Amino acid sequence: MSEFENPSLTAPEQTVTIDDVRALSSAATPHFSLHLRNRLSRLVAPLPDDHPARRFAQSEIIRLELLAVDLEHGSGGESDLPPLRG
């Protein structure tokens, strides 16, 4: 996964929306969560602190960090799976 953003989202005339943030973060997996966190941070950096998309992105960044921590500590839910048979 690339950490480069779609140029249309970062164009100066483009207004970042909650839907843009949701589209980027909604299908996050633990493996890519920190990449997505970085992309979200860059996407909303130019927005004012009280912008709705920035506030939503901040909550998504926390969720992505927790998702990465779960993977790091092995609590990704895979332990509930039955063992593979050879």
N, C-alpha and C positions, 0 to 999 in steps of 0.2 A: 504494500500500500504506500502510495506516495504521500508525502506531507505537503505537496504543492496544491494550491487551491485553484478552483475553476476561475479563470480570469474574469468571467462575467460577474462573479460574486465580489471580487475585490476592486472592480472599476469604481472610480470616484463618484460617478453618477448613480451607482447602484445603492439602493437602500436595503440593508440586511433586515430580514423579517424573522419572526419566530418560526415560520415554516422552513426557512433556509437552515436555521439551527437544527430543527427537528429532522430535516432530511439528512443532515450530516451525521447526527448522533443516534438516531433511533435504532438502527440495525447494528449497533456496536457489539463486537465480541470482545472477550477479555484480552485476546491476543493483540488486537488493534486499538484498544481503548486509549492508550497513552498517545498514539499518533493522532487519533481524533480529538483528544483533549488539546493537543498543540494546535491543530487546525482551527478548532473553535476559538481558542485564545487569540489567534492572529486575526480571525474573521471579525471578531467583535471589539478588538482593541481600539479602533478609531471611534467607536460609539460612545456617547456620554453614559455616565454611570447609571442614570435613571432610565435609559432606553429599555423598552420591554424585551427586545431580542437579546440585549446584553445580560439582563437579569436572568432570563431563561437559560442562556448559555452558561452562566455561572453555576446554576443548579445542575445542568447537564455535566459540566466539568467535574463537579463533586461526585456525581454518579459514576462517571467514567473512571475516576481515580479509585473509587471503591471497587469497581469491577476489576481493575488491574490488581488491586491488593488481594481480592478473593482468589485470583488466579495464582498469584505469587505464593500464597499460603496454602494452596491446594484445596480450597473449599469451593471449587467451581461446580460442584454437584455431580461430578463424574463418579464419585465413590458409590453412588446408588446403583450404578450399572452392574449387571452380572458379569463375571469374568469371561473373557473370550475362550472358546474351546478350540483346541488345536487339532 
